[in-house]
Amino acid sequence: MSRFWSPVVHDLTPYVPGEQPKLAKLVKLNTNENPYPPSPRVVEAIRAELGEDGDRLKLYSDPTGAQLKAAVARHFDVPDDWVFVGNSSDEVLAHTFQALLKHDAPLLFPDITYSFYPVYCGLYDIDFEAVPLDAQFAIQVDDYIARGADRVGAVIFPNPNAPTGRLLPLADIARVATALPDAPIVIDEAYVDFGGLDVIPTAVALIRRHPNILVTQTLSKSRSLAGLRVGFAIGQPELIQALTRVKDSFNSYPLDRLALVGASAAMDDEAWFHTTRRQVIASRNALSASLSGLGFEVLPSAANFVFARHPTRDAAALAAALRERSIIVRHFKAARIEQFLRITVGTDAQCALLVDALKDILA
């Protein structure tokens, strides 16, 4: 605490990111990074932008991100002005909270969800209510609808949810948007690209019929660009204009030149995108089966991680035992989920090391 702090700082409870340990021969399965490299086109685009002497770096980047907006729009078959781009989906979400989610009635989101949401509410002084997941850790949209349109300012939830990994059908999202037509409905789709082999269950498909739906996504997971920090939102222009007004009142140049060209190249390489995400899905399914075979309860996952607990072993003790073997997973000390481990899907070799370590620990 300091007498120099603004009053709001004293009351903040900051988000705690996943650990980035510096250990030799580490099997890092704690922050949901993609185990495969990004498209080679990304590296080529960044090298081309740098040139021989990096002379372009002396120039500001495009404040509108037009090249990247166009690439996102092509991928989703929407108009360019339905796209907003920012420095990671966390920044996009931060602008969304400020631009769209602060109203007289409270913001609703699940009680077990992305832990940045209450942090944003504290930062922007947004009243919120946490709606409990059911006994199977699934979102029940009727619990949101039942509050009535006059008692809901806005709604946000990840789909798939984090850290549970459970996927909500698009029909349920459409029901919420229809029942609460004056409330912004934000669907945080950081992991949605791992939700289906052939058809990706993104709520972008609902936007034309529901002007109150905003979808946010990131290039950190399915496009292997966690280190480049790029995210975007898709919605009808009325919502996008609100985000742009906030962005231009905060930072007109959120994405640097290298991020813009690299992210655009990643969006355009459809073949690489589908190949790597399908590899992750196959590995996730195999890992879930292996964990179930060891006696773990594994929630149905549509993400690049699994959420699992053992009926007789303490989750914190399991995480500590894995760490002694240089395998890092995520353990949340939170109500209802303190006995679960969130395990990122790595390569098949990394998953095999994890399973072998758990066999040894459980034995």
C-alpha contacts under 8 A as a table, 3 or more apart, distances in Angstrom:
res1	aa1	res2	aa2	distance
1	M	5	W	7.51
1	M	10	H	6.87
2	S	5	W	5.58
5	W	9	V	6.23
5	W	10	H	7.17
6	S	9	V	5.63
6	S	10	H	7.35
7	P	10	H	5.66
7	P	11	D	7.35
8	V	11	D	5.61
8	V	12	L	6.64
8	V	123	L	7.18
9	V	12	L	5.34
11	D	122	G	7.62
12	L	119	V	7.19
12	L	122	G	6.10
12	L	123	L	6.69
13	T	119	V	6.37
13	T	122	G	7.68
14	P	119	V	6.01
15	Y	115	S	6.76
15	Y	116	F	5.63
15	Y	119	V	6.24
18	G	30	N	6.52
18	G	31	T	5.50
18	G	330	R	7.39
19	E	30	N	7.37
19	E	31	T	7.52
23	L	26	L	5.64
23	L	326	S	7.39
24	A	326	S	7.95
25	K	326	S	7.04
26	L	326	S	5.13
26	L	327	I	6.09
26	L	328	I	7.57
27	V	326	S	6.15
27	V	327	I	4.65
27	V	328	I	6.31
27	V	350	Q	6.42
28	K	31	T	7.71
28	K	327	I	6.07
28	K	328	I	5.15
28	K	329	V	7.06
29	L	32	N	6.68
29	L	33	E	7.88
29	L	327	I	7.09
29	L	328	I	5.45
29	L	329	V	4.98
29	L	330	R	7.53
29	L	343	I	5.66
29	L	344	T	4.51
29	L	345	V	6.82
29	L	346	G	6.60
30	N	328	I	5.72
30	N	329	V	4.18
30	N	330	R	4.72
30	N	342	R	7.11
30	N	343	I	6.12
30	N	344	T	5.77
31	T	329	V	7.96
31	T	330	R	7.40
31	T	344	T	6.69
32	N	221	K	7.01
32	N	304	N	6.51
32	N	305	F	6.46
32	N	343	I	7.85
32	N	344	T	4.87
32	N	345	V	7.23
33	E	220	S	7.08
33	E	221	K	5.82
33	E	224	S	7.00
33	E	226	A	6.76
33	E	344	T	7.36
34	N	37	P	7.47
34	N	220	S	7.74
34	N	221	K	5.51
34	N	222	S	6.64
34	N	223	R	7.66
34	N	224	S	5.21
34	N	304	N	7.82
34	N	345	V	7.89
34	N	346	G	7.19
35	P	224	S	7.74
35	P	345	V	7.69
35	P	346	G	5.22
35	P	347	T	5.83
36	Y	224	S	6.70
36	Y	276	T	6.92
36	Y	347	T	7.75
37	P	224	S	5.90
38	P	42	V	6.75
38	P	223	R	5.92
38	P	224	S	4.87
38	P	225	L	6.48
38	P	266	A	7.28
39	S	42	V	5.51
39	S	43	V	7.48
39	S	223	R	7.60
39	S	265	A	7.87
39	S	266	A	6.03
39	S	269	D	6.90
39	S	272	W	5.96
39	S	273	F	7.56
40	P	43	V	5.42
40	P	44	E	6.40
41	R	44	E	4.96
41	R	45	A	6.00
41	R	262	G	7.72
41	R	265	A	5.73
41	R	266	A	6.83
41	R	269	D	7.32
42	V	45	A	5.19
42	V	46	I	6.26
42	V	261	V	7.54
42	V	262	G	4.54
42	V	263	A	6.95
42	V	264	S	7.98
42	V	265	A	5.26
42	V	266	A	5.77
43	V	46	I	5.20
43	V	47	R	6.14
43	V	262	G	6.96
44	E	47	R	5.18
44	E	48	A	6.12
45	A	48	A	5.08
45	A	49	E	6.14
45	A	261	V	5.90
45	A	262	G	5.71
45	A	265	A	6.67
46	I	49	E	5.06
46	I	50	L	6.19
46	I	258	L	5.46
46	I	259	A	7.93
46	I	261	V	6.35
46	I	262	G	5.67
47	R	50	L	5.10
47	R	51	G	6.17
48	A	51	G	5.16
49	E	54	G	7.71
49	E	56	R	7.17
49	E	257	R	7.54
49	E	258	L	6.71
49	E	261	V	7.34
50	L	53	D	6.88
50	L	54	G	4.41
50	L	55	D	7.05
50	L	56	R	6.51
50	L	57	L	7.19
50	L	258	L	7.71
51	G	54	G	5.40
51	G	55	D	7.19
51	G	56	R	7.75
52	E	55	D	7.94
54	G	57	L	5.73
55	D	58	K	6.06
56	R	59	L	5.55
57	L	60	Y	7.32
57	L	257	R	7.33
60	Y	253	Y	7.62
60	Y	256	D	7.63
60	Y	257	R	7.53
61	S	65	G	7.98
61	S	253	Y	6.61
61	S	255	L	7.12
61	S	256	D	5.50
61	S	257	R	4.94
62	D	65	G	5.37
62	D	66	A	7.19
62	D	253	Y	7.10
62	D	257	R	7.46
63	P	252	S	5.61
63	P	253	Y	4.77
63	P	254	P	7.33
63	P	255	L	7.70
64	T	253	Y	7.93
65	G	68	L	5.56
65	G	69	K	6.09
65	G	85	V	6.72
65	G	255	L	7.43
65	G	260	L	6.78
66	A	69	K	5.02
66	A	70	A	6.09
67	Q	70	A	5.26
67	Q	71	A	6.41
67	Q	260	L	7.18
67	Q	261	V	7.58
67	Q	264	S	6.75
68	L	71	A	4.99
68	L	72	V	6.18
68	L	85	V	7.49
68	L	260	L	5.96
68	L	261	V	7.30
68	L	263	A	6.75
68	L	264	S	4.88
69	K	72	V	5.18
69	K	73	A	6.01
69	K	80	D	5.84
69	K	81	D	7.94
69	K	83	V	5.77
69	K	84	F	6.82
69	K	85	V	6.70
70	A	73	A	4.99
70	A	74	R	6.11
70	A	80	D	5.52
71	A	74	R	5.16
71	A	75	H	6.35
71	A	264	S	5.62
71	A	267	M	6.01
71	A	268	D	6.36
72	V	75	H	5.17
72	V	76	F	6.36
72	V	80	D	7.94
72	V	83	V	7.26
72	V	264	S	7.65
72	V	267	M	6.42
73	A	76	F	5.30
73	A	77	D	5.48
73	A	78	V	4.95
73	A	79	P	5.88
73	A	80	D	5.36
73	A	82	W	7.68
73	A	83	V	6.76
74	R	77	D	5.01
74	R	78	V	6.82
75	H	267	M	6.94
75	H	268	D	7.31
76	F	204	V	7.51
78	V	82	W	6.61
79	P	82	W	5.50
79	P	83	V	7.55
80	D	83	V	5.67
81	D	84	F	7.73
81	D	237	P	6.19
81	D	240	I	7.55
82	W	234	I	5.51
82	W	235	G	5.24
82	W	236	Q	5.28
82	W	237	P	5.33
82	W	240	I	6.36
83	V	232	F	6.93
83	V	233	A	5.76
83	V	234	I	4.71
83	V	235	G	6.71
83	V	240	I	6.74
84	F	232	F	5.36
84	F	233	A	5.03
84	F	234	I	6.43
84	F	240	I	6.13
84	F	243	L	7.39
84	F	244	T	7.33
85	V	92	V	7.22
85	V	230	V	7.42
85	V	231	G	5.88
85	V	232	F	4.18
85	V	233	A	6.44
86	G	89	S	6.85
86	G	91	E	6.25
86	G	92	V	5.54
86	G	230	V	6.02
86	G	231	G	5.35
86	G	232	F	5.86
86	G	254	P	5.89
86	G	255	L	6.33
87	N	90	D	7.59
87	N	91	E	5.68
87	N	92	V	7.11
87	N	229	R	5.44
87	N	230	V	4.88
87	N	231	G	6.08
87	N	254	P	5.49
87	N	255	L	5.59
88	S	91	E	5.51
88	S	92	V	6.59
88	S	218	T	6.42
88	S	219	L	7.84
88	S	220	S	7.87
88	S	229	R	4.39
88	S	230	V	4.00
88	S	231	G	4.20
88	S	232	F	7.53
89	S	92	V	4.77
89	S	93	L	5.90
89	S	190	A	7.87
89	S	216	T	6.76
89	S	217	Q	6.13
89	S	218	T	5.22
89	S	229	R	7.86
89	S	230	V	6.54
89	S	231	G	4.07
89	S	232	F	6.18
90	D	93	L	5.00
90	D	94	A	6.06
90	D	231	G	7.60
91	E	94	A	4.89
91	E	95	H	6.26
91	E	231	G	7.81
92	V	95	H	5.28
92	V	96	T	6.15
92	V	216	T	7.43
92	V	231	G	6.58
92	V	232	F	6.45
92	V	233	A	6.98
92	V	243	L	7.97
93	L	96	T	4.77
93	L	97	F	6.13
93	L	216	T	7.43
94	A	97	F	5.24
94	A	98	Q	6.49
94	A	120	Y	6.59
95	H	98	Q	5.19
95	H	99	A	5.86
95	H	243	L	5.92
95	H	246	V	6.22
95	H	247	K	6.75
96	T	99	A	5.04
96	T	100	L	5.47
96	T	101	L	6.71
96	T	243	L	6.20
97	F	100	L	5.71
97	F	101	L	4.78
97	F	102	K	6.68
97	F	120	Y	6.88
97	F	121	C	7.55
97	F	124	Y	7.66
98	Q	101	L	6.27
98	Q	102	K	6.40
98	Q	124	Y	6.53
98	Q	246	V	7.54
99	A	102	K	7.33
99	A	242	A	5.68
99	A	243	L	5.86
99	A	246	V	6.40
100	L	154	A	7.85
100	L	184	P	6.65
100	L	239	L	7.64
100	L	242	A	7.27
100	L	243	L	7.98
101	L	107	L	6.46
101	L	126	I	7.63
101	L	153	G	6.97
101	L	154	A	5.59
101	L	155	V	7.74
101	L	184	P	7.00
102	K	106	P	7.73
102	K	107	L	7.21
102	K	126	I	5.45
102	K	127	D	7.48
102	K	153	G	7.20
102	K	154	A	7.77
103	H	106	P	6.68
103	H	107	L	7.66
103	H	126	I	7.64
103	H	153	G	5.27
103	H	154	A	7.60
104	D	153	G	6.51
105	A	127	D	7.49
105	A	150	D	7.34
105	A	151	R	5.45
105	A	152	V	5.27
105	A	153	G	4.35
105	A	154	A	7.89
106	P	126	I	7.40
106	P	127	D	4.91
106	P	128	F	4.59
106	P	129	E	6.33
106	P	151	R	7.12
106	P	152	V	5.71
106	P	153	G	5.05
106	P	154	A	6.98
107	L	126	I	7.36
107	L	127	D	6.27
107	L	128	F	4.42
107	L	129	E	6.22
107	L	152	V	6.43
107	L	153	G	5.29
107	L	154	A	4.76
107	L	155	V	5.62
107	L	156	I	7.59
108	L	128	F	5.74
108	L	129	E	5.07
108	L	130	A	5.96
108	L	131	V	6.66
108	L	144	Y	7.44
108	L	152	V	7.05
108	L	153	G	7.71
108	L	154	A	6.29
108	L	155	V	4.78
108	L	156	I	6.46
109	F	113	T	7.68
109	F	128	F	7.73
109	F	129	E	6.71
109	F	130	A	5.25
109	F	131	V	5.89
109	F	155	V	5.99
109	F	156	I	5.31
109	F	157	F	5.61
110	P	113	T	5.70
110	P	130	A	5.14
110	P	131	V	4.64
110	P	132	P	5.73
110	P	133	L	6.28
110	P	139	I	7.14
110	P	157	F	6.68
111	D	130	A	4.57
111	D	131	V	5.31
111	D	132	P	4.93
111	D	133	L	6.54
112	I	115	S	7.97
112	I	132	P	7.27
112	I	133	L	6.88
112	I	162	A	7.69
112	I	163	P	7.55
112	I	164	T	7.96
113	T	157	F	7.24
113	T	158	P	7.22
113	T	161	N	6.25
113	T	162	A	5.13
113	T	163	P	6.18
113	T	164	T	7.71
114	Y	117	Y	6.16
114	Y	158	P	7.27
114	Y	161	N	7.66
114	Y	162	A	5.47
114	Y	163	P	6.83
115	S	118	P	6.40
115	S	119	V	7.18
116	F	119	V	5.02
116	F	120	Y	6.29
117	Y	120	Y	5.30
117	Y	121	C	6.40
118	P	121	C	4.87
118	P	122	G	6.20
118	P	128	F	7.95
119	V	122	G	5.14
119	V	123	L	6.23
120	Y	123	L	4.96
120	Y	124	Y	6.06
120	Y	126	I	7.89
121	C	124	Y	5.31
121	C	125	D	5.46
121	C	126	I	4.56
121	C	127	D	6.84
121	C	128	F	7.23
122	G	125	D	5.10
122	G	126	I	6.56
123	L	126	I	7.94
131	V	143	D	7.27
131	V	144	Y	7.53
132	P	139	I	7.82
133	L	136	Q	7.56
133	L	137	F	5.01
133	L	138	A	5.27
133	L	139	I	5.13
133	L	140	Q	6.80
134	D	137	F	5.10
134	D	138	A	5.43
134	D	139	I	6.61
134	D	140	Q	6.88
135	A	138	A	7.44
137	F	164	T	7.04
137	F	166	R	7.80
138	A	166	R	6.48
138	A	168	L	7.93
139	I	168	L	7.09
140	Q	143	D	5.75
140	Q	144	Y	7.56
141	V	144	Y	5.27
141	V	145	I	6.34
141	V	172	D	6.48
141	V	173	I	7.64
141	V	175	R	7.87
141	V	176	V	6.54
142	D	145	I	4.90
142	D	146	A	5.73
143	D	146	A	5.37
143	D	147	R	6.98
144	Y	147	R	5.78
144	Y	148	G	7.87
144	Y	176	V	7.38
145	I	148	G	5.87
145	I	149	A	7.48
145	I	176	V	6.24
145	I	179	A	6.28
145	I	180	L	7.11
147	R	151	R	5.95
147	R	152	V	6.86
148	G	151	R	5.51
148	G	152	V	6.70
148	G	180	L	7.64
149	A	152	V	5.54
149	A	179	A	7.16
149	A	180	L	5.22
149	A	181	P	7.78
149	A	182	D	7.51
149	A	183	A	7.64
150	D	153	G	7.69
152	V	155	V	7.51
152	V	180	L	7.73
152	V	183	A	6.85
153	G	183	A	5.61
153	G	184	P	7.61
154	A	183	A	4.69
154	A	184	P	4.95
154	A	185	I	6.00
154	A	186	V	8.00
155	V	183	A	7.14
155	V	184	P	6.41
155	V	185	I	4.87
155	V	186	V	6.17
156	I	185	I	5.90
156	I	186	V	4.61
156	I	187	I	5.92
156	I	188	D	7.26
157	F	161	N	6.83
157	F	186	V	6.71
157	F	187	I	5.59
157	F	188	D	5.98
158	P	161	N	4.45
158	P	162	A	6.38
158	P	187	I	5.68
158	P	188	D	4.22
158	P	189	E	5.76
158	P	190	A	7.34
159	N	162	A	7.78
159	N	165	G	7.98
159	N	166	R	7.41
159	N	167	L	5.61
159	N	168	L	6.26
159	N	187	I	6.40
159	N	188	D	6.00
159	N	189	E	5.27
159	N	190	A	7.65
159	N	191	Y	7.22
159	N	192	V	6.44
160	P	164	T	7.87
160	P	165	G	5.20
160	P	166	R	5.17
160	P	167	L	4.30
160	P	168	L	6.72
160	P	189	E	6.72
160	P	190	A	7.86
160	P	191	Y	6.14
160	P	192	V	6.02
160	P	195	G	7.56
160	P	301	S	7.83
160	P	302	A	6.08
160	P	303	A	6.36
161	N	164	T	5.71
161	N	165	G	5.09
161	N	166	R	5.49
161	N	167	L	6.49
162	A	165	G	5.49
162	A	166	R	7.80
163	P	307	F	6.94
163	P	342	R	6.75
164	T	299	L	6.93
164	T	301	S	7.29
164	T	306	V	7.46
164	T	307	F	5.64
164	T	342	R	7.95
165	G	299	L	7.34
165	G	300	P	6.85
165	G	301	S	4.46
165	G	302	A	5.60
165	G	303	A	5.38
165	G	305	F	7.01
165	G	306	V	6.62
165	G	307	F	6.89
166	R	299	L	7.23
166	R	300	P	5.89
166	R	301	S	5.26
166	R	302	A	6.06
166	R	303	A	7.84
167	L	195	G	7.44
167	L	301	S	7.27
167	L	302	A	5.95
168	L	172	D	6.78
168	L	173	I	7.37
169	P	172	D	5.51
169	P	173	I	6.83
169	P	201	P	7.78
170	L	173	I	5.04
170	L	174	A	6.20
170	L	201	P	7.05
170	L	202	T	7.65
170	L	203	A	6.33
170	L	206	L	7.89
171	A	174	A	5.07
171	A	175	R	6.26
172	D	175	R	4.99
172	D	176	V	6.45
173	I	176	V	5.23
173	I	177	A	6.34
173	I	203	A	7.68
174	A	177	A	5.07
174	A	178	T	6.06
174	A	206	L	6.94
174	A	210	H	7.69
175	R	178	T	5.12
175	R	179	A	6.02
176	V	179	A	5.17
176	V	180	L	5.99
176	V	185	I	7.86
177	A	180	L	5.29
177	A	181	P	5.70
177	A	183	A	7.75
177	A	185	I	6.40
177	A	210	H	6.60
177	A	212	N	6.71
177	A	213	I	6.84
178	T	181	P	5.42
178	T	210	H	7.45
180	L	183	A	5.50
181	P	184	P	7.81
181	P	212	N	6.55
182	D	212	N	7.03
183	A	212	N	6.52
184	P	212	N	4.80
184	P	213	I	6.08
184	P	214	L	7.29
185	I	212	N	5.86
185	I	213	I	4.77
185	I	214	L	6.22
186	V	213	I	5.84
186	V	214	L	4.79
186	V	215	V	5.82
186	V	216	T	7.43
187	I	203	A	7.24
187	I	213	I	7.37
187	I	214	L	6.27
187	I	215	V	4.84
187	I	216	T	6.31
188	D	215	V	6.03
188	D	216	T	4.95
188	D	217	Q	6.38
189	E	192	V	5.10
189	E	202	T	7.35
189	E	215	V	6.78
189	E	216	T	5.74
189	E	217	Q	5.02
189	E	218	T	7.65
190	A	193	D	7.97
190	A	216	T	7.29
190	A	217	Q	4.96
190	A	218	T	5.44
190	A	221	K	7.08
191	Y	194	F	5.99
191	Y	195	G	7.39
191	Y	221	K	6.82
191	Y	222	S	7.35
191	Y	302	A	7.50
191	Y	303	A	5.08
191	Y	304	N	6.76
192	V	195	G	5.15
192	V	200	I	6.83
192	V	201	P	6.64
192	V	202	T	6.35
192	V	302	A	7.12
192	V	303	A	6.64
193	D	196	G	7.01
193	D	200	I	5.77
193	D	201	P	7.69
193	D	202	T	7.84
193	D	222	S	6.29
193	D	277	R	7.00
193	D	303	A	7.74
194	F	197	L	7.48
194	F	200	I	7.46
194	F	222	S	7.40
194	F	277	R	6.12
194	F	278	R	7.47
194	F	280	V	7.47
194	F	281	I	6.10
194	F	302	A	5.72
194	F	303	A	5.16
194	F	304	N	6.28
195	G	200	I	5.97
195	G	201	P	6.33
195	G	302	A	4.33
195	G	303	A	6.21
196	G	199	V	5.42
196	G	200	I	5.03
196	G	201	P	6.71
196	G	302	A	7.44
197	L	200	I	7.07
197	L	278	R	6.26
197	L	281	I	7.58
202	T	205	A	6.37
203	A	206	L	5.31
203	A	207	I	7.01
203	A	215	V	6.63
204	V	207	I	5.37
204	V	215	V	6.37
204	V	234	I	7.05
204	V	235	G	7.79
205	A	208	R	7.29
206	L	209	R	5.72
206	L	210	H	6.08
206	L	213	I	7.56
207	I	210	H	4.97
207	I	211	P	6.06
207	I	212	N	7.80
207	I	213	I	5.84
207	I	214	L	7.35
207	I	235	G	6.18
207	I	236	Q	6.98
208	R	211	P	6.65
208	R	236	Q	7.44
210	H	213	I	5.81
211	P	235	G	7.23
211	P	236	Q	5.85
212	N	236	Q	7.99
212	N	239	L	7.79
213	I	235	G	6.41
214	L	233	A	6.74
214	L	234	I	5.85
214	L	235	G	4.74
214	L	236	Q	7.74
214	L	239	L	7.25
215	V	233	A	5.44
215	V	234	I	5.21
215	V	235	G	6.49
216	T	231	G	7.41
216	T	232	F	5.73
216	T	233	A	4.20
216	T	234	I	6.44
217	Q	231	G	5.75
217	Q	232	F	5.52
217	Q	233	A	6.29
218	T	221	K	6.84
218	T	230	V	6.18
218	T	231	G	4.18
218	T	232	F	6.35
219	L	222	S	6.36
219	L	223	R	5.13
219	L	224	S	6.68
219	L	225	L	5.50
219	L	226	A	6.82
219	L	229	R	7.50
219	L	230	V	5.77
219	L	231	G	5.98
219	L	263	A	7.37
220	S	223	R	6.10
220	S	224	S	5.37
220	S	225	L	4.36
220	S	226	A	3.71
220	S	227	G	7.28
220	S	228	L	7.61
220	S	229	R	6.80
220	S	230	V	7.10
220	S	231	G	7.94
221	K	224	S	5.31
221	K	225	L	6.81
221	K	226	A	6.63
221	K	304	N	7.89
222	S	273	F	6.95
222	S	276	T	7.56
222	S	277	R	5.96
223	R	266	A	6.52
223	R	267	M	7.92
223	R	273	F	6.22
225	L	228	L	5.25
225	L	229	R	6.84
225	L	230	V	7.62
225	L	263	A	7.91
226	A	229	R	5.71
226	A	230	V	7.85
228	L	259	A	5.91
229	R	259	A	7.50
230	V	255	L	7.52
230	V	259	A	7.02
230	V	263	A	7.03
233	A	240	I	7.76
234	I	240	I	7.40
235	G	238	E	7.95
235	G	239	L	6.11
235	G	240	I	6.22
236	Q	239	L	5.81
236	Q	240	I	6.50
237	P	240	I	4.88
237	P	241	Q	5.83
238	E	241	Q	5.43
238	E	242	A	6.73
239	L	242	A	5.32
239	L	243	L	6.71
240	I	243	L	5.19
240	I	244	T	6.25
241	Q	244	T	5.01
241	Q	245	R	6.19
242	A	245	R	5.22
242	A	246	V	6.50
243	L	246	V	5.24
243	L	247	K	6.10
244	T	247	K	4.94
244	T	248	D	6.00
245	R	248	D	5.31
245	R	249	S	6.28
246	V	249	S	5.06
246	V	250	F	6.32
247	K	250	F	5.07
247	K	251	N	5.68
247	K	252	S	6.31
248	D	251	N	5.58
248	D	252	S	4.78
249	S	252	S	7.38
251	N	254	P	5.85
253	Y	256	D	7.09
255	L	259	A	6.09
255	L	260	L	6.35
256	D	259	A	5.37
256	D	260	L	6.32
257	R	260	L	5.26
257	R	261	V	6.44
258	L	261	V	5.44
258	L	262	G	5.91
259	A	262	G	5.15
259	A	263	A	5.77
260	L	263	A	5.38
260	L	264	S	6.08
261	V	264	S	5.12
261	V	265	A	6.22
262	G	265	A	5.20
262	G	266	A	6.30
263	A	266	A	5.02
263	A	267	M	6.22
264	S	267	M	5.17
264	S	268	D	6.33
265	A	268	D	5.17
265	A	269	D	6.35
266	A	269	D	5.39
266	A	270	E	7.93
266	A	273	F	7.69
267	M	270	E	6.88
269	D	272	W	5.71
269	D	273	F	6.37
270	E	273	F	5.07
270	E	274	H	6.20
271	A	274	H	5.38
271	A	275	T	6.15
272	W	275	T	5.16
272	W	276	T	6.18
273	F	276	T	5.62
273	F	277	R	6.18
274	H	277	R	5.33
274	H	278	R	6.04
275	T	278	R	5.40
275	T	279	Q	6.35
276	T	279	Q	5.02
276	T	280	V	6.35
277	R	280	V	5.09
277	R	281	I	6.26
278	R	281	I	4.97
278	R	282	A	6.19
279	Q	282	A	5.22
279	Q	283	S	6.23
280	V	283	S	5.08
280	V	284	R	6.00
280	V	304	N	6.54
280	V	345	V	6.72
280	V	346	G	7.58
280	V	347	T	7.68
281	I	284	R	5.02
281	I	285	N	6.25
281	I	304	N	7.08
282	A	285	N	5.29
282	A	286	A	6.33
283	S	286	A	5.09
283	S	287	L	6.01
283	S	345	V	6.74
283	S	346	G	7.60
283	S	347	T	7.09
283	S	348	D	6.08
283	S	351	C	7.89
284	R	287	L	5.05
284	R	288	S	6.06
284	R	304	N	6.75
284	R	305	F	6.98
284	R	306	V	7.28
284	R	345	V	5.73
285	N	288	S	5.16
285	N	289	A	6.31
286	A	289	A	5.16
286	A	290	S	6.25
287	L	290	S	5.04
287	L	291	L	6.15
287	L	345	V	7.61
287	L	351	C	6.58
288	S	291	L	5.22
288	S	292	S	6.12
288	S	298	V	6.44
288	S	306	V	6.98
289	A	292	S	5.10
289	A	293	G	6.16
290	S	293	G	4.99
290	S	294	L	6.52
290	S	355	V	7.05
291	L	294	L	5.06
291	L	295	G	6.63
291	L	296	F	5.46
291	L	297	E	7.80
291	L	298	V	7.23
291	L	308	A	7.94
291	L	355	V	7.19
292	S	295	G	5.12
292	S	296	F	4.85
292	S	297	E	6.18
292	S	298	V	6.48
293	G	296	F	7.23
294	L	359	K	7.26
295	G	310	H	6.40
295	G	311	P	7.45
296	F	308	A	6.11
296	F	309	R	5.38
296	F	310	H	4.47
296	F	311	P	6.86
297	E	308	A	5.43
297	E	309	R	5.34
297	E	310	H	6.19
297	E	311	P	7.52
298	V	306	V	6.89
298	V	307	F	5.86
298	V	308	A	4.35
298	V	309	R	6.76
299	L	306	V	7.02
299	L	307	F	5.76
299	L	308	A	6.33
300	P	306	V	7.81
301	S	304	N	7.87
301	S	305	F	7.09
301	S	306	V	5.86
301	S	307	F	7.53
303	A	306	V	7.34
304	N	344	T	6.13
304	N	345	V	5.46
305	F	342	R	6.61
305	F	343	I	5.32
305	F	344	T	4.14
305	F	345	V	5.06
306	V	342	R	5.75
306	V	343	I	5.30
306	V	344	T	6.55
306	V	345	V	7.27
307	F	340	F	6.32
307	F	341	L	5.69
307	F	342	R	4.59
307	F	343	I	6.41
308	A	340	F	5.21
308	A	341	L	5.41
308	A	342	R	6.63
308	A	343	I	7.88
309	R	315	A	6.82
309	R	339	Q	5.79
309	R	340	F	4.46
309	R	341	L	6.23
310	H	313	R	5.49
310	H	314	D	7.40
310	H	315	A	7.41
310	H	339	Q	7.64
310	H	340	F	7.75
313	R	317	A	7.50
313	R	318	L	7.04
314	D	317	A	5.33
314	D	318	L	6.26
314	D	339	Q	6.18
315	A	318	L	5.02
315	A	319	A	6.15
315	A	331	H	7.12
315	A	338	E	7.05
315	A	339	Q	4.74
315	A	340	F	5.87
315	A	341	L	6.27
316	A	319	A	5.09
316	A	320	A	6.19
316	A	331	H	6.54
316	A	338	E	7.94
316	A	339	Q	7.33
317	A	320	A	5.07
317	A	321	A	6.12
318	L	321	A	5.07
318	L	322	L	6.15
318	L	361	I	7.68
319	A	322	L	5.14
319	A	323	R	6.16
319	A	328	I	7.19
319	A	329	V	6.36
319	A	330	R	7.52
319	A	331	H	6.89
319	A	341	L	7.55
320	A	323	R	5.00
320	A	324	E	6.41
321	A	324	E	5.21
321	A	325	R	6.82
321	A	361	I	7.12
322	L	325	R	5.12
322	L	326	S	6.52
322	L	327	I	5.12
322	L	328	I	6.54
322	L	329	V	7.82
322	L	354	L	7.92
322	L	357	A	6.89
322	L	358	L	7.48
323	R	326	S	4.80
323	R	327	I	4.91
323	R	328	I	5.39
323	R	329	V	7.95
324	E	327	I	7.35
325	R	357	A	7.44
327	I	354	L	6.97
329	V	341	L	6.85
329	V	342	R	6.35
329	V	343	I	5.36
329	V	344	T	7.23
330	R	341	L	5.83
330	R	342	R	5.08
330	R	343	I	6.42
331	H	338	E	7.25
331	H	340	F	6.77
331	H	341	L	5.11
331	H	342	R	6.41
332	F	337	I	6.86
332	F	338	E	5.76
332	F	340	F	7.49
332	F	341	L	7.44
333	K	337	I	7.36
333	K	338	E	4.99
334	A	337	I	5.78
334	A	338	E	5.27
335	A	338	E	6.05
336	R	339	Q	7.77
337	I	340	F	5.36
345	V	351	C	6.96
346	G	349	A	7.74
346	G	350	Q	5.51
346	G	351	C	5.85
347	T	350	Q	5.11
347	T	351	C	6.18
348	D	351	C	5.07
348	D	352	A	6.09
349	A	352	A	5.08
349	A	353	L	6.36
350	Q	353	L	5.12
350	Q	354	L	6.34
351	C	354	L	5.02
351	C	355	V	6.21
352	A	355	V	5.13
352	A	356	D	6.06
353	L	356	D	5.19
353	L	357	A	6.11
354	L	357	A	5.12
354	L	358	L	6.22
355	V	358	L	5.09
355	V	359	K	6.19
356	D	359	K	5.09
356	D	360	D	6.34
357	A	360	D	5.11
357	A	361	I	6.18
358	L	361	I	4.93
358	L	362	L	5.89
359	K	362	L	5.27
359	K	363	A	6.00
360	D	363	A	5.18
